[in-house]
Amino acid sequence: MADLFQHSIHIILAAQAPSGAYVACPNFPFYRYSWFRDGAFIAYAMDLVGEHASARRFHDWAARTILQHADTAERAIGKAGRGMPLGEDYLHTRYTADGNVGPEGWPDFQLDGLGTWLWALAEHARHTSEPLPPEWAIVVDLVVRYLVALWSIPCYDLWEEHPQHVHPYTLAAIYAGLQAVAWMATADHRLATAVDGQLLTKVADEIKRFVLTNGVRDGHLVKSLAPPSIPAVDPLSDPLTSSVDASLIAIATPYRLFLPDDPIMLATVADIIEADLHCVGDGVHRYRADTYYGGGEWVLLTAWLGWYYREIGEEARTRELLHWVEAQADVNSYLPEQVPTHLLAPDRYAEWEARWGPVAKPLLWSHAMYLILRRALESIGRR
């Protein structure tokens, strides 16, 4: 569907604020913010389709926003180093297009978005071969120190739930961010001077070891874990330590904590995500107990699964998932956040619709993941 490809680019560009921020969904009041997580994947997609100026504007927004809240980040680093509770001292997961904190309360303490931003920033550097502006290098150093200090502290997961746990998805995003900075530092003397390469490697190794030791049950990855400071819990006493989340795909694709063909990843996808979270209609659910808008099938996760299958050479399966994603576009070529075709909790759909209105559409992250999947398939002919 060539039109959806071009429309997706247009939709993303149209929703990018003058500041460079990508508004998550311009038509959904609670999503009229820019998340580091969503924005990083959107910027990566724009780099893949050659819209490097758009991606650079987002990265500039992210850097300026972090600098705007640098004092808060420094206080968080200091408190974490002293073993003190952070209180309200942490970088938020989302900000307004002007880089301000939103007026309403939100589950804002999330660490994965900043790790993903570092990963996307390195991908931008790979695609453009442009040096980082001096102020970006300062921000990268701050974010690295922030993640190194806080990585083991429980936080909300990427779905903005379960703050009492640490999450393999989040840890993998941080791992990818640290590895990305280590790569960027090999080509940028400012970063090489600012960051401690040995510390990056040490913490990345600690994260991988922690996930491998504590995040695998019966040969597959699990959704969430007790933090390193708490002794491992009995898996039977906490359903989160034995359940699976579709976002675990990211541990391999693209974060590379494990390789896509690692037996743990193969088991996680084939035996768990496909068996438990993938419907006959080809859409992918977030997790089995999901009740948000009834627990529908997520467009971005379906595209993500296709991206993963492309990486392990399953072209036919990739195309099946691509076709399902394309079929979810409406007459305006808008892709939603999720679709209610096969709800896990159908009795909860009306509750959310009454509270927040119809499902978010167009969701820029859905369009970005579609673009990523299309580019992944197109790469078959170029190799």
C-alpha angles and dihedrals in degrees: 000000000000093000093058090051093054093038090053090056091047093048091052094047092047092052094048109108122229087253090061095253118137108227106221094224122353093201099049115075097212092050098052089111136086117248119200088222098050092038094052093055091044091052090049090052091050091052089052092055094045098257092128095151090059092049091048091052089054093049089049090052091049092050093047092047093051090048089051088059098034094120090058091050092050091051090051091051090050094048093047090050090054094044092246126145111262096225106182094337106109139098111263124238092230138024137184118268087264092054097255130133113261118252096234127069117264137171089259106158100097126138104189096078094061092049090049090049091056089049092050091046090056090048089052089052090050092051098044106027087216119144119243114259110250093252091053090056089054090052093048090055090050094049092048092052090046094052094043090054097043108031096106096047115104114252141162115290124238090276087056095247140109102038093176093073141058115235131218090221091056093044091050091051090053090046091052091048093052092047090049092054091049088055094046091050090061089066102031117064092197091060092041088057096042102046130057105235094193091053091050090054093044095052094042089053091048091052094049092047091049093051093045092048099041108017101063124084122177091347098308137088122260133219102244143001141203109262119263090254091062123067113253112275127227104269090221092058096055119043092200092065092059103032126092132230125201090228088073085086086079093065085079103018107074107340097062097209080138126014116253093249095047108128090238091056093044090052093045093053103034102035101032116018094039093042100041109023106029119087130209088253089064097246119128126228123216097233137330097260095048114137101166105126086348095305101283132180113281119226095206092050092051090052089046091054089051090051089053093049090051089056092055092046100255096139097164092052090046091055092049091056092044091054091051091051092050091050091060094065115107127220089282091053089249117153116208130218092246141348127229098221097114108018121191092204107022093172090066099054098083091048093060094041090054091048102044107007128241121349113284112274133203094026107189092208090058090052091046093052089049090054091048091051093048091051090048091055093045089055089069091077093047097056 
